[in-house]
């Protein structure tokens, strides 16, 4: 019986073998290969030469990298809370079973299924100087139009607006799913105690979906640190690199200048930043939940 049981365990393991193979091929192998590349002076035209941490030193000494890092951190700090807050607000507003709420759920989620090319095209029509929607509004109000896509400071703001509009559907749906799992008995008990809406929100609703808030925050941190397509298509990192994110810097170093080792080092730094940010958010949220 023992031998038969062990054979059965190994045969069950065969069901996960395709997934493990794909995981190792598409995630584990590229991770370790990227680390190997970051420790070598290598391009696509010859064998690599081991240089240790020299690529990392070059990256941190590059002012363009530091500017891209600052742009990305500012973008994440602004966009992630906006996505979490707006997603939660929409979920609370649409947490009803009516035809109107079903329509608006589909309406707000519809932007999430669009490709980055379509999203940037839509928002370029909004922000483009001259005949863009914002320029028309400014002219109608008698104000001087702002060149959002070509003005330092406004370019990153424009990318953030387009990104929040594009990514808002997923947080909203995750919050809706969490809200619908809260037992109705809690709200009935609060109604019997004449609890105010604010008290119900802070004492019942938010504590009940605390883990979902943590999940949405971590997902958005990981996603927004990987900003690339919107910046590439809307501003191309300009003006003067004020809207260039880290992923665009990695692309330019690795695939425009063919400095593969330096690009790999920058990508490993980005990976560590995302990992640390996600883990810090997880630890803080877990402690709050336990308390």
Short mmCIF file of the C-alpha atoms (twelve columns), coordinates in Angstrom:
data_MODEL
# 
_entry.id   MODEL 
# 
loop_
_atom_site.group_PDB 
_atom_site.id 
_atom_site.type_symbol 
_atom_site.label_atom_id 
_atom_site.label_alt_id 
_atom_site.label_comp_id 
_atom_site.label_asym_id 
_atom_site.label_seq_id 
_atom_site.Cartn_x 
_atom_site.Cartn_y 
_atom_site.Cartn_z 
_atom_site.pdbx_PDB_model_num 
ATOM 1   C CA . UNK A 1   0.000   0.000  0.000   1 
ATOM 2   C CA . UNK A 2   2.850   2.394  0.834   1 
ATOM 3   C CA . UNK A 3   4.449   1.954  -2.590  1 
ATOM 4   C CA . UNK A 4   1.101   2.450  -4.297  1 
ATOM 5   C CA . UNK A 5   0.504   5.643  -2.281  1 
ATOM 6   C CA . UNK A 6   3.930   7.046  -3.186  1 
ATOM 7   C CA . UNK A 7   3.351   6.276  -6.875  1 
ATOM 8   C CA . UNK A 8   0.010   8.074  -6.638  1 
ATOM 9   C CA . UNK A 9   1.683   11.160 -5.157  1 
ATOM 10  C CA . UNK A 10  4.255   11.294 -7.959  1 
ATOM 11  C CA . UNK A 11  1.570   10.800 -10.600 1 
ATOM 12  C CA . UNK A 12  -0.363  13.741 -9.153  1 
ATOM 13  C CA . UNK A 13  2.773   15.832 -9.480  1 
ATOM 14  C CA . UNK A 14  2.693   15.281 -13.232 1 
ATOM 15  C CA . UNK A 15  -0.398  17.521 -13.439 1 
ATOM 16  C CA . UNK A 16  1.604   20.555 -12.316 1 
ATOM 17  C CA . UNK A 17  4.650   19.703 -14.446 1 
ATOM 18  C CA . UNK A 18  3.500   21.808 -17.464 1 
ATOM 19  C CA . UNK A 19  2.961   24.830 -15.236 1 
ATOM 20  C CA . UNK A 20  6.296   24.355 -13.441 1 
ATOM 21  C CA . UNK A 21  8.064   24.028 -16.792 1 
ATOM 22  C CA . UNK A 22  6.487   27.238 -18.108 1 
ATOM 23  C CA . UNK A 23  7.231   28.996 -14.801 1 
ATOM 24  C CA . UNK A 24  10.893  27.978 -14.907 1 
ATOM 25  C CA . UNK A 25  11.266  28.811 -18.606 1 
ATOM 26  C CA . UNK A 26  9.482   32.179 -18.596 1 
ATOM 27  C CA . UNK A 27  10.220  33.515 -15.087 1 
ATOM 28  C CA . UNK A 28  13.005  31.726 -13.216 1 
ATOM 29  C CA . UNK A 29  15.448  31.387 -16.115 1 
ATOM 30  C CA . UNK A 30  15.072  35.026 -17.313 1 
ATOM 31  C CA . UNK A 31  15.535  36.239 -13.716 1 
ATOM 32  C CA . UNK A 32  18.859  34.472 -13.237 1 
ATOM 33  C CA . UNK A 33  19.967  35.241 -16.790 1 
ATOM 34  C CA . UNK A 34  19.270  38.927 -16.144 1 
ATOM 35  C CA . UNK A 35  21.414  38.773 -12.994 1 
ATOM 36  C CA . UNK A 36  24.216  37.108 -15.017 1 
ATOM 37  C CA . UNK A 37  23.992  39.784 -17.711 1 
ATOM 38  C CA . UNK A 38  24.102  42.576 -15.131 1 
ATOM 39  C CA . UNK A 39  27.504  41.315 -13.956 1 
ATOM 40  C CA . UNK A 40  29.022  41.276 -17.450 1 
ATOM 41  C CA . UNK A 41  30.053  43.793 -20.059 1 
ATOM 42  C CA . UNK A 42  28.045  42.395 -22.936 1 
ATOM 43  C CA . UNK A 43  26.322  43.433 -26.130 1 
ATOM 44  C CA . UNK A 44  24.641  41.509 -28.947 1 
ATOM 45  C CA . UNK A 45  27.739  41.342 -31.119 1 
ATOM 46  C CA . UNK A 46  30.251  39.380 -29.036 1 
ATOM 47  C CA . UNK A 47  30.909  37.290 -25.911 1 
ATOM 48  C CA . UNK A 48  30.498  38.927 -22.531 1 
ATOM 49  C CA . UNK A 49  33.261  39.883 -20.099 1 
ATOM 50  C CA . UNK A 50  32.787  39.633 -16.328 1 
ATOM 51  C CA . UNK A 51  32.941  43.081 -14.684 1 
ATOM 52  C CA . UNK A 52  31.315  42.414 -11.317 1 
ATOM 53  C CA . UNK A 53  29.316  45.331 -9.947  1 
ATOM 54  C CA . UNK A 54  30.723  47.849 -12.424 1 
ATOM 55  C CA . UNK A 55  27.436  48.036 -14.333 1 
ATOM 56  C CA . UNK A 56  25.565  48.939 -11.146 1 
ATOM 57  C CA . UNK A 57  28.110  51.673 -10.397 1 
ATOM 58  C CA . UNK A 58  27.648  53.040 -13.909 1 
ATOM 59  C CA . UNK A 59  23.874  53.022 -13.525 1 
ATOM 60  C CA . UNK A 60  23.860  54.938 -10.234 1 
ATOM 61  C CA . UNK A 61  26.379  57.414 -11.638 1 
ATOM 62  C CA . UNK A 62  24.130  58.129 -14.623 1 
ATOM 63  C CA . UNK A 63  22.041  61.314 -14.076 1 
ATOM 64  C CA . UNK A 64  19.537  60.103 -16.671 1 
ATOM 65  C CA . UNK A 65  18.864  57.011 -14.539 1 
ATOM 66  C CA . UNK A 66  18.427  59.112 -11.396 1 
ATOM 67  C CA . UNK A 67  15.981  61.368 -13.231 1 
ATOM 68  C CA . UNK A 68  14.020  58.349 -14.528 1 
ATOM 69  C CA . UNK A 69  13.989  56.851 -11.021 1 
ATOM 70  C CA . UNK A 70  12.641  60.094 -9.565  1 
ATOM 71  C CA . UNK A 71  9.979   60.328 -12.284 1 
ATOM 72  C CA . UNK A 72  8.844   56.762 -11.654 1 
ATOM 73  C CA . UNK A 73  8.673   57.145 -7.872  1 
ATOM 74  C CA . UNK A 74  6.664   60.377 -8.165  1 
ATOM 75  C CA . UNK A 75  4.343   58.710 -10.662 1 
ATOM 76  C CA . UNK A 76  3.749   55.705 -8.370  1 
ATOM 77  C CA . UNK A 77  3.236   57.881 -5.272  1 
ATOM 78  C CA . UNK A 78  0.517   59.869 -7.057  1 
ATOM 79  C CA . UNK A 79  -1.141  57.240 -9.259  1 
ATOM 80  C CA . UNK A 80  -1.429  54.307 -6.826  1 
ATOM 81  C CA . UNK A 81  -3.369  56.165 -4.077  1 
ATOM 82  C CA . UNK A 82  -5.539  57.734 -6.774  1 
ATOM 83  C CA . UNK A 83  -6.392  54.333 -8.246  1 
ATOM 84  C CA . UNK A 84  -7.106  52.806 -4.827  1 
ATOM 85  C CA . UNK A 85  -9.232  55.750 -3.643  1 
ATOM 86  C CA . UNK A 86  -11.196 56.176 -6.879  1 
ATOM 87  C CA . UNK A 87  -11.676 52.426 -7.284  1 
ATOM 88  C CA . UNK A 88  -13.016 52.168 -3.738  1 
ATOM 89  C CA . UNK A 89  -15.281 55.192 -4.217  1 
ATOM 90  C CA . UNK A 90  -16.786 53.755 -7.417  1 
ATOM 91  C CA . UNK A 91  -17.230 50.342 -5.813  1 
ATOM 92  C CA . UNK A 92  -19.086 51.850 -2.857  1 
ATOM 93  C CA . UNK A 93  -21.259 53.924 -5.181  1 
ATOM 94  C CA . UNK A 94  -22.076 51.002 -7.481  1 
ATOM 95  C CA . UNK A 95  -22.528 48.310 -4.820  1 
ATOM 96  C CA . UNK A 96  -26.220 47.912 -5.641  1 
ATOM 97  C CA . UNK A 97  -28.177 45.507 -7.824  1 
ATOM 98  C CA . UNK A 98  -29.919 47.790 -10.290 1 
ATOM 99  C CA . UNK A 99  -29.780 48.193 -14.044 1 
ATOM 100 C CA . UNK A 100 -28.158 51.609 -13.708 1 
ATOM 101 C CA . UNK A 101 -25.319 50.308 -11.522 1 
ATOM 102 C CA . UNK A 102 -24.756 47.373 -13.889 1 
ATOM 103 C CA . UNK A 103 -24.490 49.807 -16.799 1 
ATOM 104 C CA . UNK A 104 -22.005 52.047 -14.989 1 
ATOM 105 C CA . UNK A 105 -19.931 49.058 -13.860 1 
ATOM 106 C CA . UNK A 106 -19.543 48.022 -17.476 1 
ATOM 107 C CA . UNK A 107 -18.873 51.610 -18.511 1 
ATOM 108 C CA . UNK A 108 -16.068 52.179 -16.003 1 
ATOM 109 C CA . UNK A 109 -14.559 48.725 -16.609 1 
ATOM 110 C CA . UNK A 110 -14.627 49.073 -20.397 1 
ATOM 111 C CA . UNK A 111 -11.482 51.227 -20.488 1 
ATOM 112 C CA . UNK A 112 -9.481  48.392 -18.914 1 
ATOM 113 C CA . UNK A 113 -9.909  46.144 -21.954 1 
ATOM 114 C CA . UNK A 114 -8.411  48.710 -24.346 1 
ATOM 115 C CA . UNK A 115 -4.843  48.435 -25.570 1 
ATOM 116 C CA . UNK A 116 -2.258  50.995 -24.546 1 
ATOM 117 C CA . UNK A 117 -2.138  52.287 -28.130 1 
ATOM 118 C CA . UNK A 118 -5.853  53.142 -28.162 1 
ATOM 119 C CA . UNK A 119 -5.688  54.690 -24.684 1 
ATOM 120 C CA . UNK A 120 -2.786  56.971 -25.594 1 
ATOM 121 C CA . UNK A 121 -4.446  57.920 -28.883 1 
ATOM 122 C CA . UNK A 122 -7.606  58.960 -27.031 1 
ATOM 123 C CA . UNK A 123 -5.727  61.051 -24.504 1 
ATOM 124 C CA . UNK A 124 -3.483  62.624 -27.111 1 
ATOM 125 C CA . UNK A 125 -6.679  64.005 -28.668 1 
ATOM 126 C CA . UNK A 126 -7.514  65.439 -25.244 1 
ATOM 127 C CA . UNK A 127 -4.132  66.993 -24.445 1 
ATOM 128 C CA . UNK A 128 -2.704  67.812 -27.870 1 
ATOM 129 C CA . UNK A 129 -2.090  71.572 -28.363 1 
ATOM 130 C CA . UNK A 130 -4.275  73.593 -30.698 1 
ATOM 131 C CA . UNK A 131 -7.320  71.475 -31.464 1 
ATOM 132 C CA . UNK A 132 -7.253  69.187 -28.413 1 
ATOM 133 C CA . UNK A 133 -10.186 69.046 -26.013 1 
ATOM 134 C CA . UNK A 134 -8.328  70.803 -23.189 1 
ATOM 135 C CA . UNK A 135 -7.128  73.563 -25.518 1 
ATOM 136 C CA . UNK A 136 -10.679 74.131 -26.738 1 
ATOM 137 C CA . UNK A 137 -11.937 74.348 -23.137 1 
ATOM 138 C CA . UNK A 138 -9.184  76.787 -22.158 1 
ATOM 139 C CA . UNK A 139 -9.921  78.999 -25.185 1 
ATOM 140 C CA . UNK A 140 -13.638 78.929 -24.421 1 
ATOM 141 C CA . UNK A 141 -12.884 80.125 -20.881 1 
ATOM 142 C CA . UNK A 142 -10.620 82.857 -22.208 1 
ATOM 143 C CA . UNK A 143 -7.434  81.348 -20.744 1 
ATOM 144 C CA . UNK A 144 -4.129  80.529 -22.377 1 
ATOM 145 C CA . UNK A 145 -4.024  76.809 -23.305 1 
ATOM 146 C CA . UNK A 146 -1.407  74.664 -21.585 1 
ATOM 147 C CA . UNK A 147 0.779   72.424 -23.732 1 
ATOM 148 C CA . UNK A 148 0.321   69.410 -21.479 1 
ATOM 149 C CA . UNK A 149 2.447   66.946 -23.453 1 
ATOM 150 C CA . UNK A 150 5.399   69.253 -24.055 1 
ATOM 151 C CA . UNK A 151 5.624   71.192 -20.795 1 
ATOM 152 C CA . UNK A 152 7.848   70.076 -17.935 1 
ATOM 153 C CA . UNK A 153 5.702   68.926 -15.012 1 
ATOM 154 C CA . UNK A 154 2.493   68.694 -17.011 1 
ATOM 155 C CA . UNK A 155 3.753   65.866 -19.237 1 
ATOM 156 C CA . UNK A 156 4.005   63.377 -16.358 1 
ATOM 157 C CA . UNK A 157 0.660   64.612 -15.033 1 
ATOM 158 C CA . UNK A 158 -0.941  63.908 -18.424 1 
ATOM 159 C CA . UNK A 159 0.448   60.378 -18.438 1 
ATOM 160 C CA . UNK A 160 -0.898  59.880 -14.912 1 
ATOM 161 C CA . UNK A 161 -4.404  60.985 -15.889 1 
ATOM 162 C CA . UNK A 162 -4.449  58.614 -18.851 1 
ATOM 163 C CA . UNK A 163 -3.114  55.758 -16.712 1 
ATOM 164 C CA . UNK A 164 -5.677  56.224 -13.931 1 
ATOM 165 C CA . UNK A 165 -8.506  56.313 -16.485 1 
ATOM 166 C CA . UNK A 166 -7.146  53.160 -18.139 1 
ATOM 167 C CA . UNK A 167 -6.458  51.093 -15.014 1 
ATOM 168 C CA . UNK A 168 -9.421  52.111 -12.846 1 
ATOM 169 C CA . UNK A 169 -11.642 49.189 -13.831 1 
ATOM 170 C CA . UNK A 170 -9.633  46.439 -12.122 1 
ATOM 171 C CA . UNK A 171 -9.521  48.036 -8.632  1 
ATOM 172 C CA . UNK A 172 -13.226 48.838 -8.881  1 
ATOM 173 C CA . UNK A 173 -14.158 45.237 -9.704  1 
ATOM 174 C CA . UNK A 174 -11.918 43.791 -6.971  1 
ATOM 175 C CA . UNK A 175 -13.465 46.112 -4.400  1 
ATOM 176 C CA . UNK A 176 -16.964 45.268 -5.628  1 
ATOM 177 C CA . UNK A 177 -16.246 41.560 -5.204  1 
ATOM 178 C CA . UNK A 178 -14.990 42.170 -1.670  1 
ATOM 179 C CA . UNK A 179 -17.947 44.366 -0.708  1 
ATOM 180 C CA . UNK A 180 -20.411 41.730 -1.836  1 
ATOM 181 C CA . UNK A 181 -18.795 39.208 0.516   1 
ATOM 182 C CA . UNK A 182 -19.514 41.266 3.644   1 
ATOM 183 C CA . UNK A 183 -22.353 39.631 5.639   1 
ATOM 184 C CA . UNK A 184 -25.593 41.622 5.521   1 
ATOM 185 C CA . UNK A 185 -26.140 40.880 9.232   1 
ATOM 186 C CA . UNK A 186 -23.417 43.391 10.131  1 
ATOM 187 C CA . UNK A 187 -25.220 46.199 8.338   1 
ATOM 188 C CA . UNK A 188 -28.566 45.178 9.859   1 
ATOM 189 C CA . UNK A 189 -27.059 45.293 13.346  1 
ATOM 190 C CA . UNK A 190 -25.563 48.718 12.618  1 
ATOM 191 C CA . UNK A 191 -28.954 49.968 11.405  1 
ATOM 192 C CA . UNK A 192 -30.598 48.780 14.631  1 
ATOM 193 C CA . UNK A 193 -27.966 50.714 16.600  1 
ATOM 194 C CA . UNK A 194 -28.624 53.836 14.475  1 
ATOM 195 C CA . UNK A 195 -24.982 53.947 13.389  1 
ATOM 196 C CA . UNK A 196 -24.087 56.835 11.092  1 
ATOM 197 C CA . UNK A 197 -22.924 56.131 7.514   1 
ATOM 198 C CA . UNK A 198 -19.386 57.261 8.417   1 
ATOM 199 C CA . UNK A 199 -19.297 54.890 11.395  1 
ATOM 200 C CA . UNK A 200 -20.551 52.009 9.240   1 
ATOM 201 C CA . UNK A 201 -17.877 52.779 6.662   1 
ATOM 202 C CA . UNK A 202 -14.987 53.007 9.133   1 
ATOM 203 C CA . UNK A 203 -16.049 50.260 11.559  1 
ATOM 204 C CA . UNK A 204 -17.586 47.659 9.229   1 
ATOM 205 C CA . UNK A 205 -16.885 48.205 5.547   1 
ATOM 206 C CA . UNK A 206 -13.209 49.199 5.497   1 
ATOM 207 C CA . UNK A 207 -12.042 46.650 8.116   1 
ATOM 208 C CA . UNK A 208 -13.905 43.904 6.243   1 
ATOM 209 C CA . UNK A 209 -12.122 44.643 2.962   1 
ATOM 210 C CA . UNK A 210 -8.714  45.521 4.451   1 
ATOM 211 C CA . UNK A 211 -7.031  42.557 2.763   1 
ATOM 212 C CA . UNK A 212 -8.502  43.524 -0.599  1 
ATOM 213 C CA . UNK A 213 -7.228  47.076 -0.158  1 
ATOM 214 C CA . UNK A 214 -3.776  45.630 0.508   1 
ATOM 215 C CA . UNK A 215 -4.046  43.366 -2.552  1 
ATOM 216 C CA . UNK A 216 -5.143  46.205 -4.845  1 
ATOM 217 C CA . UNK A 217 -2.350  48.447 -3.556  1 
ATOM 218 C CA . UNK A 218 0.327   45.821 -4.155  1 
ATOM 219 C CA . UNK A 219 -1.008  45.034 -7.638  1 
ATOM 220 C CA . UNK A 220 -1.010  48.712 -8.573  1 
ATOM 221 C CA . UNK A 221 2.491   49.294 -7.178  1 
ATOM 222 C CA . UNK A 222 3.826   46.458 -9.316  1 
ATOM 223 C CA . UNK A 223 1.924   47.637 -12.395 1 
ATOM 224 C CA . UNK A 224 2.711   51.357 -12.154 1 
ATOM 225 C CA . UNK A 225 6.430   50.830 -11.559 1 
ATOM 226 C CA . UNK A 226 6.400   49.166 -14.987 1 
ATOM 227 C CA . UNK A 227 5.107   52.297 -16.740 1 
ATOM 228 C CA . UNK A 228 6.308   52.327 -20.343 1 
ATOM 229 C CA . UNK A 229 3.736   52.357 -23.152 1 
ATOM 230 C CA . UNK A 230 1.901   55.511 -22.125 1 
ATOM 231 C CA . UNK A 231 5.118   57.514 -21.750 1 
ATOM 232 C CA . UNK A 232 6.569   56.118 -24.974 1 
ATOM 233 C CA . UNK A 233 3.527   56.961 -27.078 1 
ATOM 234 C CA . UNK A 234 2.335   60.191 -25.461 1 
ATOM 235 C CA . UNK A 235 5.553   62.114 -24.741 1 
ATOM 236 C CA . UNK A 236 8.473   59.838 -25.703 1 
ATOM 237 C CA . UNK A 237 9.952   60.663 -22.303 1 
ATOM 238 C CA . UNK A 238 10.059  64.407 -22.947 1 
ATOM 239 C CA . UNK A 239 10.471  67.217 -22.558 1 
ATOM 240 C CA . UNK A 240 14.117  66.813 -21.499 1 
ATOM 241 C CA . UNK A 241 13.425  63.449 -19.893 1 
ATOM 242 C CA . UNK A 242 10.917  64.826 -17.370 1 
ATOM 243 C CA . UNK A 243 8.436   62.040 -18.163 1 
ATOM 244 C CA . UNK A 244 10.920  59.216 -18.871 1 
ATOM 245 C CA . UNK A 245 10.182  56.217 -16.567 1 
ATOM 246 C CA . UNK A 246 12.639  53.514 -15.544 1 
ATOM 247 C CA . UNK A 247 11.407  50.946 -18.046 1 
ATOM 248 C CA . UNK A 248 11.949  53.410 -20.898 1 
ATOM 249 C CA . UNK A 249 15.468  54.063 -19.598 1 
ATOM 250 C CA . UNK A 250 16.144  50.305 -19.582 1 
ATOM 251 C CA . UNK A 251 14.793  50.004 -23.123 1 
ATOM 252 C CA . UNK A 252 16.903  52.880 -24.411 1 
ATOM 253 C CA . UNK A 253 20.103  51.621 -22.761 1 
ATOM 254 C CA . UNK A 254 19.630  47.991 -23.725 1 
ATOM 255 C CA . UNK A 255 18.018  48.136 -27.157 1 
ATOM 256 C CA . UNK A 256 18.969  51.562 -28.533 1 
ATOM 257 C CA . UNK A 257 22.536  51.889 -27.239 1 
ATOM 258 C CA . UNK A 258 23.052  48.084 -27.078 1 
ATOM 259 C CA . UNK A 259 24.597  48.281 -23.608 1 
ATOM 260 C CA . UNK A 260 22.963  45.043 -22.464 1 
ATOM 261 C CA . UNK A 261 24.911  44.723 -19.205 1 
ATOM 262 C CA . UNK A 262 23.985  48.215 -18.013 1 
ATOM 263 C CA . UNK A 263 20.356  47.746 -19.056 1 
ATOM 264 C CA . UNK A 264 20.204  44.436 -17.171 1 
ATOM 265 C CA . UNK A 265 21.664  46.101 -14.068 1 
ATOM 266 C CA . UNK A 266 18.999  48.814 -14.232 1 
ATOM 267 C CA . UNK A 267 16.292  46.162 -14.631 1 
ATOM 268 C CA . UNK A 268 17.539  44.312 -11.528 1 
ATOM 269 C CA . UNK A 269 17.414  47.559 -9.562  1 
ATOM 270 C CA . UNK A 270 13.827  48.076 -10.722 1 
ATOM 271 C CA . UNK A 271 12.973  44.510 -9.694  1 
ATOM 272 C CA . UNK A 272 14.382  45.089 -6.194  1 
ATOM 273 C CA . UNK A 273 12.502  48.388 -5.843  1 
ATOM 274 C CA . UNK A 274 9.201   46.738 -6.786  1 
ATOM 275 C CA . UNK A 275 9.890   43.807 -4.455  1 
ATOM 276 C CA . UNK A 276 10.775  46.056 -1.508  1 
ATOM 277 C CA . UNK A 277 7.787   48.354 -2.087  1 
ATOM 278 C CA . UNK A 278 5.361   45.436 -2.332  1 
ATOM 279 C CA . UNK A 279 6.795   43.671 0.732   1 
ATOM 280 C CA . UNK A 280 6.773   46.871 2.797   1 
ATOM 281 C CA . UNK A 281 3.129   47.482 1.895   1 
ATOM 282 C CA . UNK A 282 2.304   43.868 2.781   1 
ATOM 283 C CA . UNK A 283 4.035   44.049 6.182   1 
ATOM 284 C CA . UNK A 284 2.428   47.377 7.118   1 
ATOM 285 C CA . UNK A 285 -1.042  46.256 6.034   1 
ATOM 286 C CA . UNK A 286 -0.713  42.923 7.843   1 
ATOM 287 C CA . UNK A 287 0.232   44.645 11.091  1 
ATOM 288 C CA . UNK A 288 -2.710  47.036 10.822  1 
ATOM 289 C CA . UNK A 289 -5.061  44.106 10.188  1 
ATOM 290 C CA . UNK A 290 -3.739  42.194 13.193  1 
ATOM 291 C CA . UNK A 291 -4.037  45.212 15.466  1 
# 
